[in-house]
Amino acid sequence: MATKSIKIDNLPKKIGLLALMLLCMLGIVFFVKWCLANVIASNANFGELAELALSLAPNDPQTHYTSAVLLERTFSSDDLPKSLAEYEQATALAPNDFRTWRALGKVRSRSGDASSAELAFRKALELAPNYSENRWIFGNHLLRQGKTTEAFIEIRRAAESDPVFVNPTAVTAWQIFGGDLQKISEYIGDSAAVKSALAVLLAKEKRFDEAMNKWNSLPAEQKKTTFKENGDALFNQLLEAKKYRDALLVQSEIGGMGEQSFAVGEILNGNFETDVKMTGASLFDWQIEEGVQPQIGVDNSQKSGGNRSLVVVFNSATGRDFRKFSQTIAVEAGKKYGFEMFYKSELKTAATVYWEITNVSDGKILALTPPISAASDWTNLRTEFTVPQNTEAVVVRLARETCKNTLCPISGRVWFDDLRLTQ
């Protein structure tokens, strides 16, 4: 293909072409500078880079915004007015960006100009009315100005549109209204999400009956999903206060027990048809202490009933090692219980092995079973105990008599099955 050339043979045309080329070059230089400044501003983490970006693109709102953010982060009283000026310039250059208006409102508020801050927050909310964080920040600003009713309108809307703000909303209302549930409901509503958050706050304040009332009013399925995090927090509060019966109920409802069957006054997995966890077991499941001796597991070759039993294998020449195997059981205070099981033994031991029931509150022994025979076929073992008043749980534990000699060798194995409590 032949190349054609355009001949420019007069001065005006040459000047025009040169001017066009110069404009293109200037445009390219400007564009490159603007892009470079924007990239620098977007990634700047110290003041010198922000200043460089500003010098390259003084009319780019991003460079002013970055400079304002970095100046604000110094928390220096001298830098606060500079930060404010940069935010003002950023909003002037990008008047439709709600983020710059929101940031401007924060700095105006820090500077003590509450009325101007409110205007900036309102502008951010006007530009992005469906953005929950705008309502949350604006509501808290109004709250600090004593505009309680208007503040909670915005705070409540934030919580209703984004679950992230539900717990903070409940905490804020709790602090403002001093735990007055009627006032709190009046201002932030009585939705299931609010009830879930209030259940945790009430438990922290030792108002356990009210906490459980709130929790019990929630939809059952949502306790395992939407409100599980608050359920975990409530469970921990109840445990700390030794409210074991309520804790057991909450744990079961949030799915902490898997598919296992349980209830107050019942041993969980007492027939060992479900695997015993070596680690990570919940409080109301079988707990196995770390260690080597004895070995503990399930066995499907020996059983009193069902398909499996628990086997405990001893092989200690000294008898010094004995890791605990236990379960915490929620019970009714003041009630009398029977504890029974079946065992089969092939033990060779100079130590006495038995089961004990202790008070979870103070560790005092409530009952002991007779010792396990060294050799026996399946045998029933039973004891009774009365739960002290103000006690909500006991611990059932495999134990061994303290060795009085230097060596108390223990070897062999014993199987346990069908452990149960009865009133």
Contacts in CASP RR format, 6 or more apart in sequence:
PFRMAT RR
TARGET T0000
AUTHOR 0000-0000-0000
METHOD contacts of the structure
MODEL  1
MATKSIKIDNLPKKIGLLALMLLCMLGIVFFVKWCLANVIASNANFGELA
ELALSLAPNDPQTHYTSAVLLERTFSSDDLPKSLAEYEQATALAPNDFRT
WRALGKVRSRSGDASSAELAFRKALELAPNYSENRWIFGNHLLRQGKTTE
AFIEIRRAAESDPVFVNPTAVTAWQIFGGDLQKISEYIGDSAAVKSALAV
LLAKEKRFDEAMNKWNSLPAEQKKTTFKENGDALFNQLLEAKKYRDALLV
QSEIGGMGEQSFAVGEILNGNFETDVKMTGASLFDWQIEEGVQPQIGVDN
SQKSGGNRSLVVVFNSATGRDFRKFSQTIAVEAGKKYGFEMFYKSELKTA
ATVYWEITNVSDGKILALTPPISAASDWTNLRTEFTVPQNTEAVVVRLAR
ETCKNTLCPISGRVWFDDLRLTQ
8 14 0 8 1.000
8 17 0 8 1.000
33 56 0 8 1.000
33 57 0 8 1.000
34 56 0 8 1.000
34 57 0 8 1.000
34 60 0 8 1.000
36 56 0 8 1.000
37 52 0 8 1.000
37 53 0 8 1.000
37 54 0 8 1.000
37 56 0 8 1.000
37 57 0 8 1.000
37 60 0 8 1.000
37 62 0 8 1.000
37 63 0 8 1.000
38 53 0 8 1.000
38 57 0 8 1.000
38 60 0 8 1.000
38 62 0 8 1.000
38 63 0 8 1.000
40 49 0 8 1.000
40 52 0 8 1.000
40 53 0 8 1.000
40 56 0 8 1.000
40 63 0 8 1.000
41 49 0 8 1.000
41 50 0 8 1.000
41 53 0 8 1.000
41 57 0 8 1.000
41 60 0 8 1.000
41 62 0 8 1.000
41 63 0 8 1.000
41 65 0 8 1.000
41 66 0 8 1.000
41 67 0 8 1.000
42 62 0 8 1.000
42 66 0 8 1.000
43 49 0 8 1.000
44 50 0 8 1.000
44 53 0 8 1.000
44 66 0 8 1.000
44 70 0 8 1.000
45 70 0 8 1.000
46 70 0 8 1.000
47 67 0 8 1.000
47 70 0 8 1.000
47 71 0 8 1.000
50 63 0 8 1.000
50 66 0 8 1.000
50 67 0 8 1.000
50 70 0 8 1.000
51 67 0 8 1.000
53 60 0 8 1.000
53 62 0 8 1.000
53 63 0 8 1.000
53 66 0 8 1.000
53 67 0 8 1.000
54 63 0 8 1.000
54 64 0 8 1.000
54 67 0 8 1.000
56 63 0 8 1.000
57 63 0 8 1.000
59 93 0 8 1.000
60 93 0 8 1.000
61 89 0 8 1.000
61 90 0 8 1.000
61 91 0 8 1.000
61 93 0 8 1.000
61 94 0 8 1.000
61 97 0 8 1.000
61 100 0 8 1.000
62 90 0 8 1.000
64 86 0 8 1.000
64 87 0 8 1.000
64 89 0 8 1.000
64 90 0 8 1.000
64 93 0 8 1.000
65 86 0 8 1.000
65 87 0 8 1.000
65 90 0 8 1.000
65 94 0 8 1.000
65 99 0 8 1.000
65 100 0 8 1.000
65 103 0 8 1.000
67 83 0 8 1.000
67 86 0 8 1.000
68 83 0 8 1.000
68 84 0 8 1.000
68 86 0 8 1.000
68 87 0 8 1.000
68 90 0 8 1.000
68 103 0 8 1.000
68 107 0 8 1.000
69 83 0 8 1.000
69 103 0 8 1.000
71 79 0 8 1.000
71 80 0 8 1.000
71 82 0 8 1.000
71 83 0 8 1.000
71 86 0 8 1.000
72 79 0 8 1.000
72 80 0 8 1.000
72 83 0 8 1.000
72 107 0 8 1.000
80 107 0 8 1.000
80 110 0 8 1.000
80 111 0 8 1.000
81 111 0 8 1.000
83 107 0 8 1.000
84 104 0 8 1.000
84 107 0 8 1.000
84 108 0 8 1.000
84 111 0 8 1.000
87 100 0 8 1.000
87 103 0 8 1.000
87 104 0 8 1.000
87 105 0 8 1.000
87 107 0 8 1.000
88 104 0 8 1.000
90 97 0 8 1.000
90 100 0 8 1.000
90 103 0 8 1.000
90 104 0 8 1.000
91 97 0 8 1.000
91 100 0 8 1.000
91 101 0 8 1.000
91 104 0 8 1.000
91 120 0 8 1.000
94 100 0 8 1.000
96 127 0 8 1.000
97 127 0 8 1.000
98 123 0 8 1.000
98 124 0 8 1.000
98 125 0 8 1.000
98 127 0 8 1.000
98 128 0 8 1.000
98 131 0 8 1.000
98 134 0 8 1.000
99 124 0 8 1.000
101 120 0 8 1.000
101 121 0 8 1.000
101 123 0 8 1.000
101 124 0 8 1.000
101 127 0 8 1.000
102 120 0 8 1.000
102 121 0 8 1.000
102 124 0 8 1.000
102 133 0 8 1.000
102 134 0 8 1.000
102 137 0 8 1.000
104 120 0 8 1.000
105 116 0 8 1.000
105 117 0 8 1.000
105 120 0 8 1.000
105 121 0 8 1.000
105 124 0 8 1.000
105 141 0 8 1.000
106 117 0 8 1.000
106 137 0 8 1.000
108 114 0 8 1.000
108 116 0 8 1.000
108 117 0 8 1.000
108 120 0 8 1.000
109 117 0 8 1.000
109 141 0 8 1.000
109 144 0 8 1.000
114 141 0 8 1.000
114 144 0 8 1.000
114 145 0 8 1.000
117 141 0 8 1.000
118 138 0 8 1.000
118 141 0 8 1.000
118 142 0 8 1.000
118 145 0 8 1.000
121 134 0 8 1.000
121 137 0 8 1.000
121 138 0 8 1.000
121 141 0 8 1.000
122 138 0 8 1.000
124 134 0 8 1.000
124 138 0 8 1.000
125 134 0 8 1.000
125 135 0 8 1.000
125 138 0 8 1.000
125 154 0 8 1.000
128 134 0 8 1.000
130 161 0 8 1.000
132 157 0 8 1.000
132 158 0 8 1.000
132 161 0 8 1.000
132 162 0 8 1.000
132 164 0 8 1.000
132 165 0 8 1.000
133 158 0 8 1.000
133 162 0 8 1.000
135 154 0 8 1.000
135 155 0 8 1.000
135 157 0 8 1.000
135 158 0 8 1.000
135 161 0 8 1.000
136 154 0 8 1.000
136 155 0 8 1.000
136 158 0 8 1.000
136 165 0 8 1.000
136 168 0 8 1.000
138 154 0 8 1.000
139 150 0 8 1.000
139 151 0 8 1.000
139 152 0 8 1.000
139 154 0 8 1.000
139 155 0 8 1.000
139 158 0 8 1.000
140 151 0 8 1.000
140 155 0 8 1.000
140 172 0 8 1.000
141 151 0 8 1.000
142 150 0 8 1.000
142 151 0 8 1.000
142 154 0 8 1.000
143 151 0 8 1.000
143 152 0 8 1.000
143 155 0 8 1.000
143 172 0 8 1.000
143 176 0 8 1.000
145 151 0 8 1.000
148 176 0 8 1.000
148 187 0 8 1.000
149 187 0 8 1.000
152 173 0 8 1.000
152 187 0 8 1.000
152 188 0 8 1.000
155 165 0 8 1.000
155 169 0 8 1.000
155 172 0 8 1.000
155 173 0 8 1.000
155 188 0 8 1.000
156 169 0 8 1.000
156 187 0 8 1.000
156 188 0 8 1.000
156 189 0 8 1.000
158 165 0 8 1.000
158 169 0 8 1.000
159 165 0 8 1.000
159 166 0 8 1.000
159 168 0 8 1.000
159 169 0 8 1.000
159 188 0 8 1.000
159 193 0 8 1.000
159 194 0 8 1.000
160 191 0 8 1.000
163 193 0 8 1.000
163 226 0 8 1.000
166 193 0 8 1.000
166 194 0 8 1.000
166 196 0 8 1.000
166 197 0 8 1.000
167 197 0 8 1.000
167 200 0 8 1.000
167 230 0 8 1.000
169 188 0 8 1.000
169 194 0 8 1.000
169 197 0 8 1.000
170 184 0 8 1.000
170 188 0 8 1.000
170 194 0 8 1.000
170 197 0 8 1.000
170 198 0 8 1.000
170 201 0 8 1.000
171 197 0 8 1.000
171 201 0 8 1.000
173 183 0 8 1.000
173 184 0 8 1.000
173 187 0 8 1.000
173 188 0 8 1.000
174 184 0 8 1.000
174 198 0 8 1.000
174 201 0 8 1.000
177 183 0 8 1.000
177 184 0 8 1.000
177 187 0 8 1.000
179 201 0 8 1.000
179 205 0 8 1.000
181 198 0 8 1.000
181 210 0 8 1.000
184 194 0 8 1.000
184 198 0 8 1.000
185 194 0 8 1.000
188 194 0 8 1.000
192 217 0 8 1.000
192 218 0 8 1.000
192 219 0 8 1.000
192 222 0 8 1.000
192 226 0 8 1.000
192 227 0 8 1.000
193 226 0 8 1.000
193 227 0 8 1.000
195 214 0 8 1.000
195 215 0 8 1.000
195 217 0 8 1.000
195 218 0 8 1.000
196 214 0 8 1.000
196 215 0 8 1.000
196 218 0 8 1.000
196 226 0 8 1.000
196 227 0 8 1.000
196 230 0 8 1.000
196 231 0 8 1.000
197 230 0 8 1.000
198 211 0 8 1.000
198 214 0 8 1.000
199 211 0 8 1.000
199 212 0 8 1.000
199 214 0 8 1.000
199 215 0 8 1.000
199 230 0 8 1.000
199 231 0 8 1.000
199 234 0 8 1.000
200 211 0 8 1.000
200 230 0 8 1.000
200 231 0 8 1.000
200 233 0 8 1.000
200 234 0 8 1.000
200 237 0 8 1.000
202 208 0 8 1.000
202 210 0 8 1.000
202 211 0 8 1.000
202 214 0 8 1.000
203 211 0 8 1.000
203 234 0 8 1.000
203 237 0 8 1.000
203 238 0 8 1.000
203 241 0 8 1.000
204 237 0 8 1.000
206 241 0 8 1.000
208 238 0 8 1.000
208 241 0 8 1.000
208 243 0 8 1.000
208 246 0 8 1.000
211 234 0 8 1.000
211 237 0 8 1.000
212 246 0 8 1.000
212 249 0 8 1.000
215 223 0 8 1.000
215 231 0 8 1.000
215 234 0 8 1.000
215 250 0 8 1.000
218 227 0 8 1.000
220 253 0 8 1.000
223 231 0 8 1.000
223 253 0 8 1.000
223 254 0 8 1.000
224 253 0 8 1.000
224 254 0 8 1.000
224 255 0 8 1.000
227 254 0 8 1.000
228 254 0 8 1.000
228 255 0 8 1.000
231 250 0 8 1.000
231 254 0 8 1.000
232 254 0 8 1.000
234 250 0 8 1.000
235 247 0 8 1.000
235 250 0 8 1.000
235 251 0 8 1.000
235 254 0 8 1.000
238 244 0 8 1.000
238 246 0 8 1.000
238 247 0 8 1.000
238 250 0 8 1.000
239 247 0 8 1.000
239 283 0 8 1.000
242 360 0 8 1.000
242 361 0 8 1.000
242 392 0 8 1.000
242 393 0 8 1.000
243 392 0 8 1.000
244 328 0 8 1.000
244 330 0 8 1.000
244 331 0 8 1.000
244 360 0 8 1.000
244 392 0 8 1.000
244 393 0 8 1.000
245 264 0 8 1.000
245 330 0 8 1.000
245 331 0 8 1.000
245 332 0 8 1.000
245 392 0 8 1.000
245 393 0 8 1.000
247 283 0 8 1.000
247 330 0 8 1.000
248 262 0 8 1.000
248 264 0 8 1.000
248 284 0 8 1.000
248 330 0 8 1.000
251 257 0 8 1.000
251 282 0 8 1.000
251 283 0 8 1.000
251 284 0 8 1.000
252 262 0 8 1.000
256 282 0 8 1.000
257 268 0 8 1.000
257 282 0 8 1.000
257 284 0 8 1.000
257 285 0 8 1.000
260 268 0 8 1.000
260 269 0 8 1.000
260 274 0 8 1.000
260 285 0 8 1.000
261 268 0 8 1.000
262 268 0 8 1.000
262 284 0 8 1.000
264 330 0 8 1.000
264 331 0 8 1.000
264 332 0 8 1.000
265 329 0 8 1.000
265 330 0 8 1.000
265 331 0 8 1.000
265 332 0 8 1.000
265 337 0 8 1.000
265 421 0 8 1.000
265 423 0 8 1.000
266 329 0 8 1.000
266 420 0 8 1.000
266 421 0 8 1.000
267 327 0 8 1.000
267 329 0 8 1.000
267 396 0 8 1.000
267 419 0 8 1.000
267 420 0 8 1.000
267 421 0 8 1.000
268 284 0 8 1.000
268 285 0 8 1.000
268 286 0 8 1.000
268 327 0 8 1.000
268 329 0 8 1.000
269 276 0 8 1.000
269 285 0 8 1.000
269 286 0 8 1.000
270 417 0 8 1.000
270 418 0 8 1.000
270 419 0 8 1.000
270 420 0 8 1.000
271 305 0 8 1.000
271 306 0 8 1.000
271 308 0 8 1.000
271 417 0 8 1.000
271 418 0 8 1.000
271 419 0 8 1.000
272 298 0 8 1.000
272 308 0 8 1.000
272 309 0 8 1.000
272 310 0 8 1.000
272 416 0 8 1.000
272 417 0 8 1.000
273 306 0 8 1.000
273 307 0 8 1.000
273 308 0 8 1.000
275 298 0 8 1.000
276 286 0 8 1.000
276 288 0 8 1.000
276 296 0 8 1.000
276 297 0 8 1.000
276 298 0 8 1.000
276 310 0 8 1.000
277 285 0 8 1.000
277 286 0 8 1.000
277 288 0 8 1.000
278 288 0 8 1.000
279 288 0 8 1.000
281 287 0 8 1.000
281 288 0 8 1.000
283 328 0 8 1.000
284 327 0 8 1.000
284 328 0 8 1.000
284 329 0 8 1.000
284 330 0 8 1.000
285 327 0 8 1.000
286 325 0 8 1.000
286 326 0 8 1.000
286 327 0 8 1.000
287 324 0 8 1.000
287 325 0 8 1.000
287 326 0 8 1.000
287 327 0 8 1.000
287 328 0 8 1.000
288 296 0 8 1.000
288 323 0 8 1.000
288 324 0 8 1.000
288 325 0 8 1.000
289 323 0 8 1.000
289 324 0 8 1.000
289 325 0 8 1.000
290 323 0 8 1.000
291 321 0 8 1.000
291 323 0 8 1.000
292 321 0 8 1.000
292 323 0 8 1.000
293 314 0 8 1.000
293 315 0 8 1.000
293 316 0 8 1.000
293 319 0 8 1.000
293 321 0 8 1.000
293 322 0 8 1.000
293 323 0 8 1.000
294 312 0 8 1.000
294 313 0 8 1.000
294 314 0 8 1.000
294 315 0 8 1.000
294 316 0 8 1.000
294 321 0 8 1.000
294 322 0 8 1.000
294 323 0 8 1.000
295 312 0 8 1.000
295 313 0 8 1.000
295 315 0 8 1.000
296 310 0 8 1.000
296 311 0 8 1.000
296 312 0 8 1.000
296 313 0 8 1.000
296 323 0 8 1.000
296 325 0 8 1.000
297 310 0 8 1.000
297 311 0 8 1.000
297 312 0 8 1.000
298 308 0 8 1.000
298 309 0 8 1.000
298 310 0 8 1.000
298 311 0 8 1.000
299 308 0 8 1.000
299 309 0 8 1.000
299 310 0 8 1.000
299 311 0 8 1.000
299 415 0 8 1.000
300 307 0 8 1.000
300 308 0 8 1.000
302 309 0 8 1.000
302 311 0 8 1.000
302 344 0 8 1.000
302 415 0 8 1.000
303 309 0 8 1.000
303 415 0 8 1.000
303 417 0 8 1.000
304 342 0 8 1.000
304 344 0 8 1.000
304 378 0 8 1.000
304 415 0 8 1.000
304 417 0 8 1.000
304 418 0 8 1.000
305 342 0 8 1.000
305 417 0 8 1.000
305 418 0 8 1.000
306 417 0 8 1.000
308 417 0 8 1.000
309 344 0 8 1.000
309 415 0 8 1.000
309 416 0 8 1.000
309 417 0 8 1.000
310 415 0 8 1.000
310 416 0 8 1.000
310 417 0 8 1.000
311 413 0 8 1.000
311 414 0 8 1.000
311 415 0 8 1.000
312 325 0 8 1.000
312 398 0 8 1.000
312 413 0 8 1.000
312 414 0 8 1.000
312 415 0 8 1.000
312 416 0 8 1.000
313 412 0 8 1.000
313 413 0 8 1.000
314 347 0 8 1.000
314 349 0 8 1.000
314 410 0 8 1.000
314 411 0 8 1.000
314 412 0 8 1.000
314 413 0 8 1.000
314 414 0 8 1.000
315 411 0 8 1.000
315 412 0 8 1.000
316 322 0 8 1.000
316 409 0 8 1.000
316 410 0 8 1.000
316 411 0 8 1.000
317 407 0 8 1.000
317 409 0 8 1.000
318 407 0 8 1.000
318 408 0 8 1.000
318 409 0 8 1.000
319 351 0 8 1.000
319 403 0 8 1.000
319 407 0 8 1.000
319 408 0 8 1.000
319 409 0 8 1.000
319 410 0 8 1.000
320 403 0 8 1.000
320 408 0 8 1.000
322 400 0 8 1.000
324 397 0 8 1.000
324 398 0 8 1.000
324 399 0 8 1.000
325 397 0 8 1.000
325 398 0 8 1.000
326 395 0 8 1.000
326 396 0 8 1.000
326 397 0 8 1.000
326 398 0 8 1.000
327 395 0 8 1.000
327 396 0 8 1.000
327 397 0 8 1.000
328 360 0 8 1.000
328 393 0 8 1.000
328 394 0 8 1.000
328 395 0 8 1.000
329 393 0 8 1.000
329 394 0 8 1.000
329 395 0 8 1.000
329 396 0 8 1.000
329 421 0 8 1.000
330 392 0 8 1.000
330 393 0 8 1.000
331 337 0 8 1.000
331 387 0 8 1.000
331 391 0 8 1.000
331 392 0 8 1.000
331 393 0 8 1.000
331 394 0 8 1.000
331 421 0 8 1.000
332 387 0 8 1.000
332 423 0 8 1.000
333 387 0 8 1.000
333 388 0 8 1.000
333 389 0 8 1.000
333 390 0 8 1.000
333 391 0 8 1.000
333 392 0 8 1.000
334 386 0 8 1.000
334 387 0 8 1.000
334 388 0 8 1.000
334 389 0 8 1.000
334 391 0 8 1.000
335 386 0 8 1.000
335 387 0 8 1.000
335 423 0 8 1.000
336 384 0 8 1.000
336 385 0 8 1.000
336 386 0 8 1.000
336 387 0 8 1.000
336 423 0 8 1.000
337 384 0 8 1.000
337 385 0 8 1.000
337 386 0 8 1.000
337 387 0 8 1.000
337 421 0 8 1.000
337 422 0 8 1.000
337 423 0 8 1.000
338 382 0 8 1.000
338 383 0 8 1.000
338 384 0 8 1.000
338 385 0 8 1.000
338 421 0 8 1.000
338 422 0 8 1.000
338 423 0 8 1.000
339 355 0 8 1.000
339 357 0 8 1.000
339 367 0 8 1.000
339 369 0 8 1.000
339 382 0 8 1.000
339 383 0 8 1.000
339 384 0 8 1.000
339 385 0 8 1.000
339 396 0 8 1.000
339 419 0 8 1.000
339 420 0 8 1.000
339 421 0 8 1.000
340 380 0 8 1.000
340 381 0 8 1.000
340 382 0 8 1.000
340 383 0 8 1.000
340 419 0 8 1.000
340 420 0 8 1.000
340 422 0 8 1.000
341 355 0 8 1.000
341 380 0 8 1.000
341 381 0 8 1.000
341 382 0 8 1.000
341 416 0 8 1.000
341 417 0 8 1.000
341 418 0 8 1.000
341 419 0 8 1.000
341 420 0 8 1.000
342 378 0 8 1.000
342 379 0 8 1.000
342 380 0 8 1.000
342 381 0 8 1.000
342 416 0 8 1.000
342 417 0 8 1.000
342 418 0 8 1.000
343 372 0 8 1.000
343 376 0 8 1.000
343 378 0 8 1.000
343 379 0 8 1.000
343 381 0 8 1.000
343 414 0 8 1.000
343 415 0 8 1.000
343 416 0 8 1.000
343 417 0 8 1.000
344 376 0 8 1.000
344 377 0 8 1.000
344 378 0 8 1.000
344 379 0 8 1.000
344 414 0 8 1.000
344 415 0 8 1.000
345 372 0 8 1.000
345 373 0 8 1.000
345 374 0 8 1.000
345 375 0 8 1.000
345 376 0 8 1.000
345 379 0 8 1.000
345 413 0 8 1.000
345 414 0 8 1.000
345 415 0 8 1.000
346 375 0 8 1.000
346 412 0 8 1.000
346 413 0 8 1.000
346 414 0 8 1.000
347 353 0 8 1.000
347 372 0 8 1.000
347 373 0 8 1.000
347 374 0 8 1.000
347 375 0 8 1.000
347 410 0 8 1.000
347 411 0 8 1.000
347 412 0 8 1.000
347 413 0 8 1.000
347 414 0 8 1.000
348 374 0 8 1.000
348 409 0 8 1.000
348 410 0 8 1.000
348 411 0 8 1.000
348 412 0 8 1.000
349 374 0 8 1.000
349 408 0 8 1.000
349 409 0 8 1.000
349 410 0 8 1.000
349 411 0 8 1.000
349 412 0 8 1.000
350 403 0 8 1.000
350 405 0 8 1.000
350 407 0 8 1.000
350 408 0 8 1.000
350 409 0 8 1.000
350 410 0 8 1.000
351 400 0 8 1.000
351 401 0 8 1.000
351 403 0 8 1.000
351 408 0 8 1.000
351 410 0 8 1.000
352 371 0 8 1.000
352 400 0 8 1.000
352 401 0 8 1.000
353 371 0 8 1.000
353 372 0 8 1.000
353 398 0 8 1.000
353 399 0 8 1.000
353 400 0 8 1.000
353 401 0 8 1.000
353 410 0 8 1.000
353 414 0 8 1.000
354 368 0 8 1.000
354 369 0 8 1.000
354 370 0 8 1.000
354 371 0 8 1.000
354 372 0 8 1.000
354 399 0 8 1.000
354 400 0 8 1.000
354 401 0 8 1.000
355 368 0 8 1.000
355 369 0 8 1.000
355 381 0 8 1.000
355 383 0 8 1.000
355 396 0 8 1.000
355 397 0 8 1.000
355 398 0 8 1.000
355 399 0 8 1.000
356 365 0 8 1.000
356 367 0 8 1.000
356 368 0 8 1.000
356 369 0 8 1.000
356 396 0 8 1.000
356 397 0 8 1.000
356 399 0 8 1.000
357 365 0 8 1.000
357 366 0 8 1.000
357 367 0 8 1.000
357 368 0 8 1.000
357 383 0 8 1.000
357 385 0 8 1.000
357 394 0 8 1.000
357 395 0 8 1.000
357 396 0 8 1.000
357 397 0 8 1.000
358 364 0 8 1.000
358 365 0 8 1.000
358 366 0 8 1.000
358 394 0 8 1.000
358 395 0 8 1.000
358 397 0 8 1.000
359 365 0 8 1.000
359 366 0 8 1.000
359 388 0 8 1.000
359 391 0 8 1.000
359 394 0 8 1.000
359 395 0 8 1.000
360 391 0 8 1.000
360 392 0 8 1.000
360 393 0 8 1.000
360 394 0 8 1.000
360 395 0 8 1.000
361 388 0 8 1.000
361 390 0 8 1.000
361 391 0 8 1.000
361 393 0 8 1.000
363 395 0 8 1.000
366 385 0 8 1.000
366 386 0 8 1.000
366 387 0 8 1.000
366 388 0 8 1.000
366 394 0 8 1.000
367 383 0 8 1.000
367 384 0 8 1.000
367 385 0 8 1.000
368 383 0 8 1.000
368 399 0 8 1.000
369 381 0 8 1.000
369 382 0 8 1.000
369 383 0 8 1.000
370 381 0 8 1.000
370 383 0 8 1.000
371 401 0 8 1.000
372 381 0 8 1.000
372 414 0 8 1.000
373 379 0 8 1.000
378 417 0 8 1.000
385 394 0 8 1.000
387 394 0 8 1.000
396 419 0 8 1.000
396 421 0 8 1.000
398 416 0 8 1.000
400 410 0 8 1.000
END
